[in-house]
Amino acid sequence: MRLLHLSDLHLGRRLCEADLFDDQKHILDQIVSIALSEGVQGVLVAGDVYDKGVPGVGAVNLWDHFLTALCEHQLPVWAISGNHDSAERLAFGGRLLEHSGVHLASVFDGRLARFDAHDEHGPLTIWALPFVRPEAVRAFFPDEVIENYTDAVAALVRAAAPDESGRNILIAHQFVTAGADSPEASGSELLNLGTLDNVDVSALAPFDYVALGHIHGAQRVGREEVRYCGSPLAYSVSEALGQKSVTVVDIGPKGQVSTKQVPLSPLHPLRRVQGPLEALLQSAVPSEDYIHARLTDKTPPLDPAARLRSVYPNLVRLEFVLPDAPGTDAPALREIALRTPRQLFEEFYQSVHGREPDEEERAFLDEVLGEEAEG
């Protein structure tokens, strides 16, 4: 079976202050065309359909437009919710959509959702795990020791007990790591780097292919068959240098899985330009691309944004780069950037109160960080 693996559509997202409605419609239409030209037999959407828990009208219309186009071509869809989605809102109309071949697993009910498919090689089971936190899993497994995200996912996989002699696919939206190796992330993702909120890839061993969402760059995790497909558009200036794509997955007989990346062509590519303002203006070719400009002028020029917009009307960010500025401790800044919000808070708390947070305070912190990640 040939499948198209997508994730992190983030419908309703803005790039800095730029409205991306036309860009998202363009890329969704392109994805439908790729699905048809590649001859896929189904589409996997691994979470973060929307950018906000309460999506705007435009975002909802885009999702409706995309699903309608896929259904018109009799392409089944299996989709889960991500940490940006409201699981309940995404589930709206799910029973009606099921009759059109759109299978939603957005509200976690204590187990992996299961969908049975069939192709020329026999049965194929598609398992679906919407974004979930350990505390939600503990409520359904009171006798299990669940201390972290890996424990939570491992408990769900054990309970599902997939038949490992058959073919199994998992769709999941989590921060998956391979031992000490973390996936390469950009500035777009809401995640806590470190070892607290990750799922070790070993918990996903029973699956022939794992379709992941959450990280915006296409990459493998641990083994070739565990993959992030990445977001279809650049959603922060940190993604300006990456090629966006979708992943086509071929599931052959048991043990035979292959993937390929099909590049996407955005309506307005995101580009980074750097140099003194006058040099950038002299070399510029007028373009409606989204532009991240980094100016290296030693003296700030007059009204640089307006002057750049005369050739780059879609300037989305302007910043000055002062590589020789004193007082910048780059290694220290990198070390701070790698700490999780929890670690930063606990260090601050310790410095103010002279002690670590107690259990009640940690529970409150968990609640606050959870709400922030969802928002």
C-alpha positions as CSV (number, residue, x, y, z in Angstrom):
1,M,0.0,0.0,0.0
2,R,1.3,3.4,-0.9
3,L,0.5,6.2,1.6
4,L,1.1,9.9,1.9
5,H,2.4,11.0,5.3
6,L,1.6,14.6,6.3
7,S,1.7,16.5,9.6
8,D,1.8,20.0,11.1
9,L,-0.5,21.7,8.7
10,H,-1.0,24.5,11.3
11,L,-4.0,25.9,9.4
12,G,-4.6,29.4,10.5
13,R,-1.0,30.1,11.3
14,R,0.7,33.5,10.5
15,L,4.3,33.9,9.5
16,C,5.3,36.8,11.8
17,E,2.4,39.2,10.7
18,A,1.8,37.7,7.3
19,D,-1.5,36.0,6.7
20,L,-0.8,32.5,5.2
21,F,-4.4,31.6,4.0
22,D,-3.5,31.7,0.3
23,D,-0.2,30.0,0.9
24,Q,-1.9,27.2,2.8
25,K,-4.6,26.7,0.2
26,H,-1.9,26.6,-2.5
27,I,0.1,24.0,-0.7
28,L,-2.9,21.8,0.2
29,D,-4.0,21.8,-3.4
30,Q,-0.5,20.8,-4.4
31,I,-0.5,18.0,-1.9
32,V,-3.7,16.7,-3.4
33,S,-2.1,16.8,-6.9
34,I,1.0,14.9,-5.5
35,A,-1.3,12.3,-3.9
36,L,-2.9,11.7,-7.3
37,S,0.3,11.7,-9.4
38,E,2.1,9.4,-6.9
39,G,-0.9,7.0,-6.9
40,V,-1.3,6.8,-3.2
41,Q,-4.0,4.8,-1.6
42,G,-4.5,6.8,1.5
43,V,-3.3,9.8,3.5
44,L,-1.9,9.9,7.1
45,V,-2.2,13.2,8.9
46,A,0.0,13.1,12.1
47,G,-1.5,16.0,14.1
48,D,-1.5,19.8,14.4
49,V,-4.1,20.2,11.8
50,Y,-4.9,23.6,13.2
51,D,-2.5,26.1,14.8
52,K,-4.9,27.0,17.6
53,G,-7.3,25.1,19.8
54,V,-10.1,27.5,18.7
55,P,-9.4,27.8,14.9
56,G,-10.7,30.7,12.9
57,V,-13.2,30.4,10.1
58,G,-10.6,30.5,7.4
59,A,-8.6,27.6,9.0
60,V,-11.8,25.4,9.3
61,N,-12.7,26.2,5.7
62,L,-9.2,25.1,4.5
63,W,-9.5,21.8,6.3
64,D,-12.9,21.2,4.8
65,H,-11.6,22.1,1.4
66,F,-8.7,19.7,1.7
67,L,-10.8,16.8,3.0
68,T,-13.4,17.3,0.4
69,A,-10.8,17.2,-2.4
70,L,-9.4,13.9,-1.1
71,C,-12.8,12.4,-0.6
72,E,-13.8,13.4,-4.2
73,H,-10.9,11.1,-5.4
74,Q,-11.9,8.3,-3.0
75,L,-8.7,8.7,-0.9
76,P,-9.2,7.5,2.7
77,V,-7.7,9.7,5.4
78,W,-6.5,8.8,8.9
79,A,-5.9,11.8,11.1
80,I,-5.0,12.5,14.7
81,S,-4.9,15.6,16.9
82,G,-1.6,17.3,17.9
83,N,-0.7,19.5,20.8
84,H,-2.0,22.6,19.0
85,D,-5.4,21.1,18.3
86,S,-8.5,21.0,20.4
87,A,-9.1,17.2,20.3
88,E,-12.9,17.7,20.8
89,R,-13.3,20.4,18.1
90,L,-11.2,18.3,15.6
91,A,-13.5,15.4,16.3
92,F,-16.6,17.3,15.3
93,G,-18.6,15.4,12.6
94,G,-16.3,12.4,13.0
95,R,-19.1,9.7,12.7
96,L,-20.4,11.4,9.5
97,L,-16.9,11.7,8.1
98,E,-16.2,8.1,8.7
99,H,-18.7,7.2,6.0
100,S,-16.7,9.2,3.5
101,G,-13.4,7.5,4.4
102,V,-12.1,10.1,6.9
103,H,-11.0,8.4,10.1
104,L,-10.4,10.7,13.0
105,A,-8.6,9.7,16.2
106,S,-8.5,13.0,18.0
107,V,-9.9,12.4,21.5
108,F,-7.7,10.1,23.7
109,D,-9.9,7.4,25.3
110,G,-7.2,5.3,27.0
111,R,-6.1,3.2,24.1
112,L,-4.6,3.3,20.6
113,A,-7.3,3.7,18.0
114,R,-7.3,0.8,15.5
115,F,-8.3,0.9,11.8
116,D,-8.1,-2.2,9.6
117,A,-7.1,-1.9,6.0
118,H,-6.3,-4.4,3.3
119,D,-4.2,-4.5,0.1
120,E,-2.7,-7.0,-2.3
121,H,-0.3,-8.2,0.5
122,G,-3.1,-8.9,3.0
123,P,-4.3,-7.1,6.2
124,L,-2.7,-3.9,7.3
125,T,-3.5,-2.4,10.7
126,I,-3.2,1.4,11.2
127,W,-2.9,2.4,14.9
128,A,-3.5,6.0,15.9
129,L,-2.3,7.9,19.0
130,P,-3.3,11.5,19.4
131,F,-1.1,13.8,21.4
132,V,-1.2,12.6,25.0
133,R,0.5,13.4,28.3
134,P,1.5,10.8,31.0
135,E,-1.1,12.0,33.5
136,A,-3.9,11.2,31.0
137,V,-2.5,7.7,30.5
138,R,-2.1,7.1,34.2
139,A,-5.8,7.6,34.7
140,F,-6.5,4.5,32.5
141,F,-3.6,2.4,33.9
142,P,-3.6,2.8,37.7
143,D,-1.6,-0.3,38.2
144,E,1.2,0.7,35.8
145,V,4.3,2.7,36.8
146,I,4.1,5.7,34.5
147,E,6.7,8.3,35.3
148,N,7.3,9.9,31.9
149,Y,6.3,10.0,28.3
150,T,8.1,6.9,27.3
151,D,6.4,4.9,30.1
152,A,3.0,6.2,29.0
153,V,3.4,5.3,25.3
154,A,5.0,1.9,26.1
155,A,2.0,1.1,28.3
156,L,-0.4,1.9,25.5
157,V,1.5,-0.2,23.0
158,R,1.6,-3.2,25.4
159,A,-2.1,-2.9,26.0
160,A,-2.8,-2.7,22.2
161,A,-0.7,-5.8,21.7
162,P,-0.2,-5.4,17.9
163,D,0.3,-8.8,16.1
164,E,4.0,-8.5,15.2
165,S,3.6,-11.2,12.6
166,G,1.3,-8.8,10.7
167,R,1.9,-5.3,9.3
168,N,1.4,-2.4,11.6
169,I,1.6,1.3,11.2
170,L,1.4,3.9,14.0
171,I,0.4,7.6,13.6
172,A,1.6,9.6,16.6
173,H,2.3,13.2,17.5
174,Q,5.1,13.2,20.1
175,F,8.7,14.3,20.6
176,V,10.4,11.0,19.8
177,T,14.1,10.6,20.4
178,A,16.7,7.8,19.8
179,G,18.6,7.5,23.1
180,A,20.6,10.6,23.6
181,D,20.0,11.7,20.0
182,S,17.2,14.3,19.5
183,P,15.6,15.2,16.2
184,E,16.7,18.5,14.7
185,A,14.1,21.1,15.6
186,S,13.4,24.7,14.4
187,G,12.0,27.7,16.2
188,S,8.4,26.7,15.4
189,E,7.8,23.7,17.5
190,L,6.5,23.8,21.1
191,L,8.6,21.2,22.8
192,N,10.8,20.8,25.8
193,L,14.3,19.8,24.8
194,G,15.9,17.4,27.2
195,T,14.8,14.1,28.6
196,L,11.6,15.0,30.4
197,D,9.0,15.1,27.6
198,N,10.5,12.7,25.0
199,V,9.4,9.3,23.9
200,D,12.3,6.9,23.3
201,V,12.0,5.2,19.9
202,S,12.3,1.8,21.6
203,A,8.7,2.1,22.8
204,L,7.6,2.0,19.1
205,A,9.5,-1.2,18.1
206,P,6.4,-3.3,17.2
207,F,5.5,-1.0,14.3
208,D,6.6,-1.5,10.7
209,Y,6.3,2.3,10.0
210,V,5.7,5.2,12.5
211,A,4.3,8.3,10.9
212,L,5.3,11.1,13.3
213,G,4.2,14.7,13.7
214,H,5.4,17.6,15.8
215,I,8.9,18.4,14.4
216,H,8.9,20.6,11.4
217,G,11.9,19.2,9.5
218,A,11.7,15.8,7.6
219,Q,14.0,13.3,9.2
220,R,14.3,9.7,10.6
221,V,14.5,8.9,14.3
222,G,16.6,5.9,15.2
223,R,15.6,3.8,12.2
224,E,14.5,4.6,8.7
225,E,10.9,3.4,9.4
226,V,10.3,6.0,12.1
227,R,10.0,9.4,10.5
228,Y,8.9,12.9,10.9
229,C,7.6,14.2,7.6
230,G,7.9,17.8,8.6
231,S,5.5,20.7,8.1
232,P,4.5,21.6,4.5
233,L,5.3,25.3,4.9
234,A,8.0,27.2,6.8
235,Y,6.3,28.6,9.9
236,S,9.2,30.5,11.4
237,V,12.2,32.4,10.0
238,S,14.4,29.6,11.4
239,E,13.0,27.3,8.7
240,A,14.1,29.6,5.8
241,L,16.9,27.3,4.7
242,G,15.0,24.0,4.6
243,Q,13.3,22.3,1.7
244,K,9.7,21.4,2.6
245,S,8.3,18.1,1.3
246,V,5.8,15.3,1.9
247,T,6.7,11.7,2.6
248,V,5.5,8.9,0.3
249,V,5.5,5.5,2.1
250,D,5.4,2.1,0.4
251,I,4.3,-0.7,2.6
252,G,5.1,-4.0,0.9
253,P,5.0,-7.5,2.4
254,K,6.0,-7.8,6.0
255,G,9.4,-6.3,6.6
256,Q,9.5,-4.3,3.3
257,V,9.0,-0.5,3.8
258,S,10.4,2.2,1.7
259,T,10.0,6.0,1.8
260,K,10.8,9.0,-0.4
261,Q,10.5,12.8,0.0
262,V,8.5,14.6,-2.7
263,P,9.4,18.4,-2.6
264,L,6.8,21.1,-2.3
265,S,6.8,24.4,-4.1
266,P,5.4,27.2,-1.9
267,L,3.4,30.1,-3.3
268,H,5.8,32.5,-1.5
269,P,9.2,30.9,-0.6
270,L,10.8,32.1,2.6
271,R,14.3,33.4,2.0
272,R,17.0,35.0,4.2
273,V,19.1,37.9,2.9
274,Q,22.0,39.3,4.8
275,G,24.4,42.2,4.3
276,P,24.6,46.0,4.4
277,L,21.3,47.7,3.4
278,E,22.7,49.5,0.4
279,A,24.3,46.3,-0.9
280,L,21.1,44.4,-0.5
281,L,19.1,47.1,-2.3
282,Q,21.6,47.2,-5.2
283,S,21.6,43.5,-5.8
284,A,17.9,42.9,-5.1
285,V,15.6,41.5,-7.8
286,P,12.0,42.6,-6.9
287,S,10.2,39.6,-5.4
288,E,7.0,38.7,-3.5
289,D,8.9,36.0,-1.6
290,Y,8.7,36.1,2.2
291,I,12.0,37.8,3.3
292,H,14.0,37.6,6.5
293,A,16.5,40.4,6.3
294,R,19.6,40.5,8.5
295,L,21.4,43.8,8.2
296,T,25.1,44.1,9.0
297,D,25.4,47.9,8.9
298,K,27.6,49.2,11.7
299,T,25.4,52.3,11.9
300,P,21.6,51.7,11.7
301,P,20.4,53.2,8.4
302,L,17.3,55.4,8.1
303,D,14.0,53.6,7.7
304,P,15.4,50.3,6.5
305,A,12.1,48.4,6.6
306,A,10.3,50.8,4.2
307,R,13.3,50.8,1.8
308,L,13.5,47.0,1.7
309,R,9.7,46.7,1.2
310,S,10.2,48.8,-2.0
311,V,11.7,45.6,-3.5
312,Y,10.5,43.0,-1.0
313,P,6.9,43.8,-0.2
314,N,6.6,40.6,1.9
315,L,9.4,41.5,4.3
316,V,8.4,39.5,7.4
317,R,11.4,40.2,9.7
318,L,14.2,42.7,9.9
319,E,17.0,42.4,12.4
320,F,20.5,43.8,12.8
321,V,23.4,41.4,13.1
322,L,26.3,42.7,15.2
323,P,28.8,39.8,15.3
324,D,31.4,41.9,17.1
325,A,29.1,43.3,19.8
326,P,30.7,43.0,23.3
327,G,29.1,41.1,26.1
328,T,27.7,38.2,24.1
329,D,28.6,34.9,25.5
330,A,27.4,32.6,22.7
331,P,28.2,29.2,24.5
332,A,26.3,30.4,27.6
333,L,23.3,31.4,25.5
334,R,23.3,28.0,23.7
335,E,23.4,26.3,27.1
336,I,20.4,28.3,28.3
337,A,18.5,27.6,25.1
338,L,18.8,23.9,25.6
339,R,17.2,23.9,29.1
340,T,13.6,23.1,29.4
341,P,11.1,25.6,30.8
342,R,10.8,23.4,33.9
343,Q,14.5,23.5,34.5
344,L,14.7,27.3,34.0
345,F,11.8,27.8,36.4
346,E,13.2,25.5,39.1
347,E,16.6,27.2,38.9
348,F,14.9,30.6,39.3
349,Y,12.7,29.2,42.2
350,Q,15.8,27.9,43.9
351,S,17.6,31.2,43.6
352,V,14.7,33.1,45.1
353,H,13.5,30.8,47.8
354,G,16.6,28.8,48.6
355,R,14.8,25.5,48.1
356,E,13.3,23.3,45.4
357,P,9.6,23.4,44.6
358,D,7.5,21.0,46.6
359,E,5.1,18.4,45.0
360,E,2.1,20.8,45.1
361,E,4.1,23.5,43.4
362,R,5.4,21.1,40.8
363,A,1.9,19.9,40.1
364,F,0.8,23.5,39.5
365,L,3.8,24.0,37.2
366,D,2.8,20.9,35.2
367,E,-0.7,22.4,34.7
368,V,0.7,25.8,33.6
369,L,3.2,24.3,31.2
370,G,0.6,22.0,29.8
371,E,-1.8,24.9,29.1
372,E,1.1,26.9,27.4
373,A,2.0,24.0,25.1
374,E,-1.7,23.6,24.0
375,G,-1.9,27.3,23.3
